[in-house]
Amino acid sequence: MAALVGATLVAVATAPATAGALTVGRPHSVQFQRSSLSSVSCIGPTWCMAVGTTANASGTESTLIESWDGSAWAVVPSPSPGRGLHWLAGVSCVSTTWCTAVGYYDDGSATTSRVLIESWNGLAWSVVAGPATGDAADLLFGVSCADSTSCVAVGIRGNDATDATLVEIWDGTHWSVAESPSPGDSADLFAVSCASPTSCMAVGRSIDQGTERTLTESWDGTSWVLVAGAGPGTGILHGVDCTSPSNCTAVGSNANQATLIEAWDGSVWRVQTSPSPGSWDNWLSSVSCSSPTSCTAVGDFSSDSSVNRMLVESFDGHSWTLMLASTGQDYAYNYDYLLGTVSCTSPTQCVAVGYQNTAFGSQPLIEVWYGSVWYPVDSAGIGITTPPFVGMAATPAGDGYWLTDSAGDVSPHGQALYYGSLSGRLLNAPVTHIVATPDGRGYWLVASDGGTFSFGDAGFYGSMGGTPLNAPVVDLTPTASGHGYWLVASDGGVFSFGDATFAGSMGGKHLNQPVVGIAADRTTGGYWLVASDGGIFSFGAPFLGSTGNITLNQPVVSMASTSDGQGYWFTASDGGVFTYGDASFLGSMGGQPLNGTVVSMAADDATGGYWLVASDGGVFSFGAPFLGAG
């Protein structure tokens, strides 16, 4: 693998990323966050969108969206509006520029979940307001769009004891709740398929006096009505696909833990014979039909209580047969492999997604079919951040922040979105810091050799990677426009790129202690440097004070400036905080026991507060919201 010395790396629909982490300066380890993909929607063989969830090292669960361009998967930034769990369970795309994804999130309370709806316009995902549904816990599991002005999403509302069906409809302008039957003591809808704006079929289950029964409901453009299922009706339906109003296929599992497949001919549902390879359990979770005579269903099966295997079955217009799917590891080490959703655009092109459990944690599982064999494709994934942490950056609204480790893995928290990282990439030198763009829609990573890496809307304006340096680069700070940046080395040398103006440096001059940080004056266009003894060097920015003549308990490691350029903070490795100008002192960790030394700080422009981060990923908030640790 070629080493990287500085490049633009943007996590968008056409830019592949790689999961894993090649640690620099510590033993090689590959670790992953707890991630899974729940649903996929494909427009053709070279364009798909998959959605799910990912959890960082501190357990914060965020939305996960990946896109496929025919050659590789890439993480696409997606909003996570709540404060707890975020899960996108279903996605439906009518074109490469229009998709809808649904799921749910926790709004911060202990018991309430809220509907989550997000929309793709070809450039970015954004949250779409759903209808107000009161205090009930609402969850959406599936969505189907006939076109960009007609979508139906289904799920449940209530609690485990009194679940009721939930149906929401998009008319091109807003979402509204539609009345839907809820038979039995409890009823849930898990999937929906719309052949047209006036013909949809939803499936799920109802529970009546402890007996689980299949549930099917149909929409004629005006109202939802119950549709009688086939056979005894015991079991659960979890997936459905309709090629026309008179041709639907639904899949799930019956009361005997065998696969269940039902076919709709426009009048009645009929059970179709289907293989059940597992002696313990068999489950079909999704089905996709490119024509009435070509369908693929996916799920999992097991022959004991501990290990799940992928299950793929195909329909040729006459019968269902098993298909062989490869994990790439031949089910080594007794790990679970489960497929949750499949999307087929032709009989010879399907994509299925789910998750796999490995020694490195839960990872997305992606399988592709091109007419002859199923084979695994690497997910873009998100590498987990692991100590030592080296930097943090905050959103301009103060509602999120990013942490990075020396390998260049990035962990988003709060409303900060993931735009990519250096996970799994071979670096010439360790990463030393992360800095956000002024609008918070991207960030830069900088390495000690001066290599600079751009993500999101952060522009790449140059780097010192590959250039001999007198001293290692320790920090980066952007201009107020975000169209340039300065790098600083530990000898005080300053390197400017883009619209960053060189105003001077300490390079070649005697220093009592090495420089450890740089901060921009967004008012004057100048900057400050701070040394480990707290000495401040001002270039085109006002000198507001320093600790250069004061004995410190521990060395200074980082600095941040106020938004008006009239103040700055710096912090020492013991968490001591020093303030100057209009920077407010709101507390510190000085004198308190720490598990890891403080390595960086970031200012909250919204509140005037600040955060500190330690080498073990611990985050300390002062006048700023705590949004999770590394």
C-alpha positions as CSV (number, residue, x, y, z in Angstrom):
1,M,0.0,0.0,0.0
2,A,1.4,3.4,-0.9
3,A,2.0,5.8,2.0
4,L,-0.1,9.0,2.1
5,V,1.6,12.3,2.5
6,G,-1.4,14.6,2.2
7,A,-4.5,14.5,0.0
8,T,-8.1,15.4,-0.3
9,L,-10.3,12.7,1.1
10,V,-14.0,13.4,0.9
11,A,-16.7,11.0,2.1
12,V,-19.4,11.5,-0.6
13,A,-21.3,9.2,-2.8
14,T,-18.4,8.5,-5.1
15,A,-15.5,8.5,-2.7
16,P,-14.7,5.1,-1.2
17,A,-13.5,4.8,2.3
18,T,-11.8,1.9,4.1
19,A,-12.7,0.4,7.5
20,G,-10.1,-0.5,10.0
21,A,-7.1,1.3,11.5
22,L,-3.4,1.0,10.9
23,T,-1.9,2.3,14.1
24,V,1.1,4.5,13.9
25,G,3.5,4.4,16.8
26,R,1.8,1.5,18.6
27,P,1.0,-2.2,17.8
28,H,-1.1,-2.8,14.7
29,S,-4.7,-3.4,15.6
30,V,-7.9,-3.4,13.6
31,Q,-11.1,-2.6,15.5
32,F,-14.5,-1.6,14.4
33,Q,-17.5,0.2,15.9
34,R,-20.7,-1.6,16.4
35,S,-22.3,-1.0,13.0
36,S,-25.0,-2.6,10.9
37,L,-26.9,-2.0,7.7
38,S,-30.7,-2.5,7.9
39,S,-31.9,-1.6,4.4
40,V,-30.7,-1.0,0.8
41,S,-32.3,0.4,-2.3
42,C,-30.7,0.2,-5.7
43,I,-31.5,2.1,-8.9
44,G,-29.1,0.0,-11.1
45,P,-25.9,-2.0,-10.9
46,T,-23.8,1.1,-10.3
47,W,-25.9,3.0,-7.7
48,C,-27.3,1.9,-4.3
49,M,-28.0,3.5,-1.0
50,A,-27.9,1.6,2.3
51,V,-28.9,2.7,5.8
52,G,-28.4,1.5,9.3
53,T,-26.7,2.5,12.6
54,T,-23.3,2.8,14.1
55,A,-22.1,3.2,17.6
56,N,-18.8,4.9,18.6
57,A,-16.5,3.8,21.4
58,S,-18.5,5.5,24.1
59,G,-21.7,3.8,22.9
60,T,-23.4,6.8,21.2
61,E,-25.4,5.4,18.3
62,S,-25.7,7.5,15.2
63,T,-27.3,7.0,11.7
64,L,-25.1,5.2,9.1
65,I,-25.6,5.7,5.4
66,E,-23.4,4.2,2.7
67,S,-23.6,4.6,-1.1
68,W,-22.4,2.3,-3.9
69,D,-21.0,3.5,-7.2
70,G,-20.5,0.2,-8.8
71,S,-16.9,-0.3,-7.5
72,A,-16.9,0.7,-3.8
73,W,-19.0,1.7,-0.9
74,A,-18.6,5.1,0.7
75,V,-20.0,6.6,3.9
76,V,-22.3,9.5,3.2
77,P,-22.8,12.1,6.0
78,S,-26.2,11.8,7.6
79,P,-28.0,13.7,10.5
80,S,-28.5,12.2,13.9
81,P,-30.9,14.7,15.5
82,G,-31.5,13.2,19.0
83,R,-29.3,12.6,22.0
84,G,-29.4,8.8,22.2
85,L,-30.1,5.9,19.9
86,H,-30.4,6.6,16.1
87,W,-31.5,3.9,13.7
88,L,-32.4,4.1,10.1
89,A,-34.4,1.0,9.3
90,G,-35.7,1.5,5.8
91,V,-34.8,3.3,2.6
92,S,-36.5,3.8,-0.8
93,C,-34.9,5.5,-3.8
94,V,-36.8,6.5,-6.9
95,S,-33.7,8.0,-8.6
96,T,-30.1,8.8,-7.8
97,T,-31.2,12.2,-6.7
98,W,-34.2,11.3,-4.5
99,C,-34.4,8.9,-1.6
100,T,-36.3,8.7,1.7
101,A,-35.0,6.8,4.7
102,V,-37.0,6.2,7.9
103,G,-36.3,4.9,11.4
104,Y,-36.4,6.3,14.9
105,Y,-34.3,8.1,17.5
106,D,-34.4,8.8,21.2
107,D,-35.1,12.4,22.1
108,G,-33.2,12.3,25.4
109,S,-35.9,10.9,27.6
110,A,-35.6,7.4,29.1
111,T,-38.7,5.9,27.5
112,T,-39.7,7.9,24.4
113,S,-38.6,7.2,20.8
114,R,-39.5,9.5,17.9
115,V,-39.9,8.9,14.2
116,L,-36.9,9.8,12.1
117,I,-37.3,10.7,8.4
118,E,-34.5,11.8,6.2
119,S,-34.4,12.8,2.6
120,W,-31.6,12.7,-0.1
121,N,-31.6,15.3,-2.9
122,G,-28.6,14.0,-4.8
123,L,-26.1,16.1,-2.7
124,A,-26.9,15.7,0.9
125,W,-29.2,14.0,3.5
126,S,-31.4,16.2,5.6
127,V,-34.0,15.6,8.3
128,V,-37.7,15.9,7.2
129,A,-40.3,16.9,9.8
130,G,-42.8,14.1,10.6
131,P,-46.3,14.5,11.9
132,A,-46.8,15.2,15.6
133,T,-48.1,12.0,17.2
134,G,-48.3,12.9,20.9
135,D,-46.4,11.2,23.7
136,A,-46.5,7.7,22.2
137,A,-43.2,6.0,21.3
138,D,-43.2,5.9,17.5
139,L,-40.9,3.8,15.4
140,L,-40.8,3.4,11.6
141,F,-39.3,0.2,10.1
142,G,-40.1,0.3,6.4
143,V,-40.8,2.8,3.5
144,S,-41.7,2.5,-0.1
145,C,-41.9,5.3,-2.6
146,A,-43.8,5.0,-5.9
147,D,-42.3,8.4,-6.9
148,S,-41.0,11.5,-5.3
149,T,-44.5,12.8,-4.4
150,S,-45.8,9.5,-3.0
151,C,-44.3,7.5,-0.1
152,V,-45.7,5.2,2.6
153,A,-43.8,4.4,5.8
154,V,-44.9,1.8,8.3
155,G,-44.0,0.9,11.9
156,I,-45.5,0.8,15.4
157,R,-46.6,3.2,18.1
158,G,-47.1,2.5,21.8
159,N,-45.2,0.1,24.0
160,D,-44.5,-3.7,24.1
161,A,-47.9,-4.4,25.8
162,T,-50.1,-2.2,23.5
163,D,-48.3,-1.8,20.2
164,A,-50.5,-0.4,17.4
165,T,-49.8,-0.1,13.7
166,L,-48.4,3.2,12.5
167,V,-48.7,4.4,8.8
168,E,-47.4,7.7,7.6
169,I,-47.9,9.0,4.1
170,W,-45.8,11.6,2.0
171,D,-47.8,13.6,-0.6
172,G,-44.8,15.5,-2.0
173,T,-45.1,18.3,0.6
174,H,-45.5,16.9,4.1
175,W,-46.0,13.7,6.0
176,S,-49.3,12.8,7.7
177,V,-50.6,9.9,9.7
178,A,-53.1,7.5,8.0
179,E,-55.6,5.5,10.0
180,S,-54.7,1.8,9.8
181,P,-56.2,-1.4,11.4
182,S,-54.6,-2.8,14.5
183,P,-56.2,-6.2,15.1
184,G,-55.7,-8.3,18.3
185,D,-54.1,-7.2,21.5
186,S,-51.0,-5.8,19.8
187,A,-50.1,-5.1,16.1
188,D,-46.9,-4.1,14.3
189,L,-46.1,-3.4,10.6
190,F,-42.5,-4.1,9.5
191,A,-42.5,-3.6,5.7
192,V,-44.5,-2.0,2.9
193,S,-44.3,-2.1,-0.9
194,C,-46.2,0.3,-3.3
195,A,-46.7,-0.7,-6.9
196,S,-48.3,2.7,-7.5
197,P,-49.5,5.7,-5.4
198,T,-52.9,4.0,-5.1
199,S,-51.7,0.4,-4.4
200,C,-49.6,-0.6,-1.5
201,M,-49.3,-3.7,0.7
202,A,-48.0,-3.7,4.3
203,V,-47.0,-6.7,6.3
204,G,-46.2,-7.5,9.9
205,R,-47.8,-9.4,12.8
206,S,-50.6,-9.2,15.4
207,I,-50.7,-10.8,18.8
208,D,-54.1,-12.1,20.1
209,Q,-54.2,-13.8,23.4
210,G,-50.6,-14.7,23.2
211,T,-50.7,-16.1,19.6
212,E,-48.6,-14.4,17.0
213,R,-50.4,-14.1,13.6
214,T,-49.3,-12.8,10.2
215,L,-50.7,-9.4,9.4
216,T,-51.3,-8.0,5.9
217,E,-53.0,-4.6,5.1
218,S,-53.7,-3.0,1.7
219,W,-54.0,0.7,0.6
220,D,-56.1,1.8,-2.4
221,G,-55.2,5.5,-2.2
222,T,-58.0,6.2,0.2
223,S,-58.0,3.8,3.1
224,W,-56.1,0.9,4.7
225,V,-58.0,-2.4,5.1
226,L,-57.1,-5.8,6.5
227,V,-56.4,-8.5,4.0
228,A,-56.8,-12.2,5.1
229,G,-53.6,-14.1,5.1
230,A,-53.0,-17.7,3.9
231,G,-53.3,-20.9,5.9
232,P,-53.5,-20.9,9.7
233,G,-51.9,-17.4,9.7
234,T,-49.6,-18.1,12.7
235,G,-46.2,-16.5,12.4
236,I,-44.8,-13.2,11.3
237,L,-44.2,-11.5,7.9
238,H,-41.2,-9.1,7.8
239,G,-40.7,-8.3,4.1
240,V,-42.9,-7.7,1.1
241,D,-42.4,-6.6,-2.6
242,C,-45.1,-5.9,-5.2
243,T,-44.3,-5.8,-8.9
244,S,-48.0,-4.8,-9.6
245,P,-51.3,-4.5,-7.7
246,S,-52.0,-8.1,-8.5
247,N,-48.5,-9.6,-7.7
248,C,-46.9,-9.4,-4.3
249,T,-44.5,-11.7,-2.4
250,A,-44.2,-11.6,1.4
251,V,-41.7,-13.4,3.5
252,G,-41.1,-14.2,7.2
253,S,-41.2,-17.1,9.6
254,N,-44.0,-19.4,10.8
255,A,-44.7,-20.6,14.3
256,N,-42.5,-23.7,13.7
257,Q,-39.4,-21.5,13.0
258,A,-39.5,-22.4,9.3
259,T,-39.4,-20.0,6.5
260,L,-42.7,-18.5,5.4
261,I,-43.4,-17.2,1.9
262,E,-46.8,-16.0,0.7
263,A,-47.8,-14.9,-2.8
264,W,-50.7,-12.4,-3.6
265,D,-52.5,-12.7,-6.9
266,G,-54.8,-9.7,-6.5
267,S,-57.5,-11.7,-4.7
268,V,-55.9,-14.0,-2.1
269,W,-52.7,-14.9,-0.4
270,R,-51.3,-18.4,-0.9
271,V,-48.4,-20.1,0.9
272,Q,-45.5,-21.1,-1.3
273,T,-43.2,-24.0,-0.4
274,S,-39.8,-22.7,0.6
275,P,-36.5,-24.3,1.9
276,S,-35.7,-24.2,5.7
277,P,-32.1,-25.4,6.0
278,G,-31.7,-24.7,9.7
279,S,-32.7,-27.3,12.3
280,W,-33.1,-24.7,15.0
281,D,-34.4,-21.5,13.3
282,N,-35.1,-20.1,9.8
283,W,-36.0,-16.5,9.1
284,L,-36.6,-14.6,5.9
285,S,-36.5,-10.8,6.5
286,S,-36.7,-9.3,3.0
287,V,-37.7,-10.0,-0.5
288,S,-37.1,-8.2,-3.8
289,C,-38.6,-9.1,-7.2
290,S,-37.3,-7.7,-10.4
291,S,-40.2,-9.4,-12.2
292,P,-43.1,-11.7,-11.3
293,T,-40.9,-14.6,-12.2
294,S,-37.7,-13.5,-10.6
295,C,-37.5,-12.9,-6.8
296,T,-34.8,-13.1,-4.2
297,A,-35.4,-13.5,-0.4
298,V,-32.7,-13.1,2.3
299,G,-32.5,-13.7,6.0
300,D,-30.6,-16.2,8.3
301,F,-30.9,-19.7,9.7
302,S,-29.3,-21.7,12.5
303,S,-28.8,-25.3,13.5
304,D,-28.0,-24.5,17.1
305,S,-28.8,-21.7,19.5
306,S,-25.6,-19.7,19.1
307,V,-24.6,-19.2,15.5
308,N,-26.6,-17.6,12.6
309,R,-25.8,-18.2,8.9
310,M,-26.9,-16.2,5.9
311,L,-29.9,-17.5,4.1
312,V,-30.6,-16.6,0.4
313,E,-33.4,-18.1,-1.6
314,S,-34.5,-17.5,-5.2
315,F,-37.8,-17.8,-7.2
316,D,-37.9,-18.6,-10.9
317,G,-41.6,-18.3,-11.4
318,H,-42.2,-21.9,-10.3
319,S,-40.3,-22.8,-7.1
320,W,-38.0,-21.4,-4.4
321,T,-34.5,-22.8,-4.1
322,L,-31.5,-22.2,-1.9
323,M,-28.6,-20.1,-3.1
324,L,-25.1,-20.3,-1.9
325,A,-23.7,-17.0,-0.4
326,S,-20.0,-16.7,0.6
327,T,-18.8,-14.8,3.6
328,G,-15.2,-14.8,2.3
329,Q,-14.3,-16.8,5.4
330,D,-16.4,-19.9,5.0
331,Y,-18.1,-19.3,8.3
332,A,-14.8,-19.5,10.2
333,Y,-14.7,-19.1,13.9
334,N,-18.5,-19.5,14.5
335,Y,-19.4,-15.9,13.9
336,D,-22.9,-14.7,13.0
337,Y,-23.7,-13.5,9.5
338,L,-27.2,-12.1,9.0
339,L,-28.8,-10.5,5.9
340,G,-31.6,-8.0,6.6
341,T,-32.6,-6.6,3.2
342,V,-32.1,-7.2,-0.5
343,S,-32.6,-5.0,-3.5
344,C,-32.7,-6.5,-7.1
345,T,-32.8,-4.4,-10.2
346,S,-32.7,-7.4,-12.6
347,P,-32.5,-11.2,-12.3
348,T,-28.7,-10.9,-12.5
349,Q,-28.1,-7.9,-10.2
350,C,-28.9,-7.9,-6.5
351,V,-27.4,-6.3,-3.4
352,A,-28.1,-7.6,0.1
353,V,-27.0,-6.0,3.4
354,G,-27.0,-6.9,7.1
355,Y,-24.3,-7.4,9.7
356,Q,-21.6,-9.8,10.8
357,N,-20.2,-10.4,14.2
358,T,-16.5,-10.9,14.3
359,A,-13.6,-10.7,16.8
360,F,-13.4,-7.0,16.0
361,G,-17.1,-6.3,16.8
362,S,-20.2,-5.9,14.7
363,Q,-19.6,-4.8,11.1
364,P,-21.9,-4.2,8.1
365,L,-22.3,-7.2,5.8
366,I,-22.8,-6.6,2.1
367,E,-23.3,-9.3,-0.5
368,V,-23.6,-8.8,-4.3
369,W,-25.1,-11.0,-6.9
370,Y,-24.2,-10.7,-10.6
371,G,-26.1,-13.7,-12.0
372,S,-23.8,-16.6,-11.1
373,V,-22.5,-16.3,-7.5
374,W,-23.0,-14.3,-4.3
375,Y,-19.8,-12.7,-3.0
376,P,-19.0,-10.3,-0.2
377,V,-18.1,-6.7,-0.8
378,D,-16.3,-4.5,1.7
379,S,-18.4,-2.0,3.5
380,A,-16.9,1.5,3.8
381,G,-17.3,1.2,7.6
382,I,-16.1,3.6,10.2
383,G,-12.9,2.8,12.2
384,I,-13.2,3.0,15.9
385,T,-11.0,5.6,17.7
386,T,-8.6,4.1,20.2
387,P,-6.1,5.7,22.5
388,P,-3.9,7.7,22.3
389,F,-6.3,10.5,21.3
390,V,-4.6,13.6,20.0
391,G,-7.2,16.2,19.1
392,M,-10.7,17.5,19.1
393,A,-12.7,20.0,17.0
394,A,-16.2,21.5,17.6
395,T,-19.1,22.4,15.4
396,P,-19.7,26.2,15.1
397,A,-23.1,25.7,16.7
398,G,-21.6,24.0,19.7
399,D,-23.9,21.0,19.4
400,G,-21.2,18.5,18.4
401,Y,-17.5,17.7,18.3
402,W,-15.1,15.3,16.7
403,L,-12.3,13.4,18.4
404,T,-9.3,11.9,16.5
405,D,-6.6,9.4,17.5
406,S,-3.0,9.2,16.3
407,A,-4.0,6.8,13.5
408,G,-6.5,9.3,12.0
409,D,-9.7,7.6,13.1
410,V,-12.5,10.1,13.7
411,S,-15.3,9.8,16.2
412,P,-18.3,12.2,15.8
413,H,-20.4,13.2,18.8
414,G,-23.6,15.1,19.2
415,Q,-24.7,16.7,15.9
416,A,-21.2,16.5,14.4
417,L,-21.4,14.4,11.2
418,Y,-18.9,11.8,10.1
419,Y,-17.2,12.9,6.9
420,G,-14.4,10.3,6.7
421,S,-11.1,9.4,8.3
422,L,-7.7,7.8,7.7
423,S,-8.8,4.4,9.1
424,G,-6.9,1.6,7.6
425,R,-4.5,3.9,5.6
426,L,-0.7,3.6,5.9
427,L,0.7,6.9,7.2
428,N,4.2,8.2,7.1
429,A,3.7,9.9,10.4
430,P,1.1,10.0,13.2
431,V,-1.8,12.4,13.1
432,T,-1.4,15.3,15.6
433,H,-4.7,17.3,15.4
434,I,-8.1,17.8,13.9
435,V,-9.7,21.2,13.0
436,A,-13.3,21.9,11.8
437,T,-14.2,24.1,8.8
438,P,-16.0,27.3,9.7
439,D,-19.4,26.0,8.7
440,G,-18.9,22.6,10.5
441,R,-19.4,20.6,7.3
442,G,-15.9,19.2,7.2
443,Y,-12.6,19.0,8.9
444,W,-8.9,18.6,8.3
445,L,-6.4,16.2,9.9
446,V,-2.8,17.1,10.1
447,A,0.1,14.7,10.7
448,S,3.5,15.4,12.3
449,D,5.2,15.3,8.9
450,G,2.9,18.1,7.7
451,G,0.6,15.8,5.7
452,T,-2.8,17.5,5.6
453,F,-6.0,15.5,4.9
454,S,-9.3,17.1,4.0
455,F,-12.8,15.7,4.5
456,G,-16.3,17.0,3.8
457,D,-16.3,20.5,2.5
458,A,-12.7,21.1,3.8
459,G,-10.6,22.1,0.9
460,F,-7.1,20.8,0.3
461,Y,-4.8,23.8,-0.3
462,G,-1.4,22.1,0.2
463,S,0.7,20.4,2.8
464,M,4.2,19.8,3.9
465,G,4.0,16.1,3.4
466,G,7.1,14.8,1.6
467,T,9.1,18.0,2.4
468,P,12.0,17.8,4.9
469,L,11.2,19.7,8.1
470,N,13.4,20.9,10.9
471,A,10.8,20.0,13.4
472,P,7.5,18.0,13.5
473,V,4.2,19.8,12.7
474,V,2.0,20.0,15.8
475,D,-1.2,21.9,14.9
476,L,-3.3,23.5,12.1
477,T,-5.7,26.4,12.2
478,P,-8.0,27.6,9.3
479,T,-8.7,31.1,8.1
480,A,-12.1,32.7,8.8
481,S,-13.2,31.9,5.3
482,G,-12.1,28.3,5.5
483,H,-10.3,28.7,2.2
484,G,-6.9,28.3,3.7
485,Y,-4.9,27.3,6.8
486,W,-1.7,27.6,8.7
487,L,0.5,24.7,9.9
488,V,2.9,25.2,12.8
489,A,5.9,23.1,13.8
490,S,7.3,22.6,17.2
491,D,10.2,25.0,16.4
492,G,7.7,27.7,15.7
493,G,7.9,27.5,11.9
494,V,4.6,28.5,10.2
495,F,3.5,27.3,6.8
496,S,0.5,29.0,5.1
497,F,-1.7,27.7,2.4
498,G,-4.7,28.9,0.4
499,D,-5.8,32.4,1.5
500,A,-3.9,32.1,4.8
501,T,-1.5,35.1,5.0
502,F,2.0,34.5,6.4
503,A,2.5,37.1,9.2
504,G,5.6,35.7,10.7
505,S,7.0,32.7,12.7
506,M,9.4,31.7,15.4
507,G,11.3,29.4,13.0
508,G,15.1,29.8,13.4
509,K,14.7,31.7,16.6
510,H,15.6,30.6,20.1
511,L,12.7,29.1,22.1
512,N,12.7,28.3,25.8
513,Q,10.2,25.5,25.1
514,P,8.7,24.0,21.9
515,V,5.6,25.4,20.3
516,V,2.6,23.1,20.8
517,G,-0.4,25.0,19.2
518,I,-1.7,27.7,17.0
519,A,-5.0,29.6,16.9
520,A,-6.3,32.1,14.4
521,D,-7.6,35.6,15.1
522,R,-10.8,35.5,13.0
523,T,-11.0,39.3,13.2
524,T,-7.6,40.4,12.1
525,G,-6.5,37.4,10.0
526,G,-3.5,36.9,12.2
527,Y,-2.6,34.1,14.6
528,W,-1.1,33.2,17.9
529,L,1.4,30.4,18.8
530,V,1.7,28.9,22.2
531,A,4.7,27.1,23.6
532,S,4.7,24.3,26.2
533,D,5.7,26.9,28.9
534,G,2.7,29.0,28.1
535,G,4.7,31.6,26.1
536,I,2.5,33.3,23.5
537,F,3.8,34.7,20.2
538,S,1.5,37.0,18.3
539,F,1.6,37.6,14.6
540,G,-1.0,40.1,13.2
541,A,-3.1,39.4,16.4
542,P,-3.1,41.2,19.8
543,F,-0.9,39.9,22.6
544,L,-3.2,39.4,25.6
545,G,-1.0,37.7,28.1
546,S,1.0,34.5,28.7
547,T,2.5,32.3,31.4
548,G,5.9,32.4,29.9
549,N,7.5,33.7,33.1
550,I,5.4,31.5,35.4
551,T,6.4,28.0,36.6
552,L,3.7,25.6,35.6
553,N,2.8,22.2,37.2
554,Q,2.6,20.6,33.7
555,P,3.4,21.7,30.2
556,V,0.8,23.5,28.0
557,V,-0.5,21.3,25.2
558,S,-3.1,23.2,23.3
559,M,-4.9,26.5,22.7
560,A,-8.2,27.9,21.4
561,S,-9.4,31.5,20.6
562,T,-12.6,33.3,21.1
563,S,-14.8,34.0,18.1
564,D,-14.2,37.8,18.2
565,G,-10.4,37.5,18.4
566,Q,-10.3,39.3,21.7
567,G,-9.3,36.4,23.8
568,Y,-7.7,32.9,24.1
569,W,-7.4,29.9,26.3
570,F,-4.7,27.4,26.7
571,T,-4.6,24.2,28.6
572,A,-1.9,22.1,30.3
573,S,-1.5,18.3,30.3
574,D,-2.9,18.2,33.8
575,G,-6.1,19.9,32.6
576,G,-5.2,23.3,34.0
577,V,-6.8,26.1,32.0
578,F,-5.5,29.7,31.5
579,T,-7.6,32.5,30.1
580,Y,-6.7,35.9,28.6
581,G,-8.7,38.8,27.1
582,D,-12.4,38.1,26.9
583,A,-12.0,34.3,27.2
584,S,-13.9,33.3,30.3
585,F,-12.6,30.9,32.9
586,L,-15.3,28.3,33.5
587,G,-13.4,25.6,35.3
588,S,-10.5,23.2,34.7
589,M,-9.2,19.8,35.7
590,G,-6.1,21.2,37.3
591,G,-5.4,19.4,40.6
592,Q,-7.9,16.6,39.9
593,P,-6.9,13.0,39.2
594,L,-6.9,12.0,35.5
595,N,-6.8,8.6,33.8
596,G,-5.0,10.2,30.9
597,T,-3.2,13.4,30.3
598,V,-5.1,16.3,28.6
599,V,-3.9,16.6,24.9
600,S,-6.2,19.2,23.3
601,M,-9.1,21.7,23.7
602,A,-11.8,23.2,21.6
603,A,-13.9,26.3,22.1
604,D,-17.7,26.4,22.0
605,D,-18.5,29.5,20.0
606,A,-22.2,29.3,20.9
607,T,-21.8,29.4,24.7
608,G,-18.3,30.8,25.2
609,G,-17.3,27.6,27.0
610,Y,-14.8,25.0,26.1
611,W,-14.0,21.3,26.1
612,L,-10.8,19.4,27.0
613,V,-10.0,15.9,25.8
614,A,-7.5,13.5,27.4
615,S,-5.3,10.9,25.7
616,D,-7.7,8.2,26.8
617,G,-10.6,9.9,25.1
618,G,-12.1,11.4,28.3
619,V,-13.9,14.7,27.6
620,F,-14.4,17.5,30.1
621,S,-16.9,20.2,29.5
622,F,-16.9,23.7,30.9
623,G,-19.8,25.9,29.9
624,A,-20.3,23.6,26.9
625,P,-22.5,20.5,26.6
626,F,-21.1,17.1,27.3
627,L,-21.8,15.0,24.2
628,G,-19.9,11.8,24.8
629,A,-16.3,10.6,25.2
630,G,-14.0,8.6,22.9
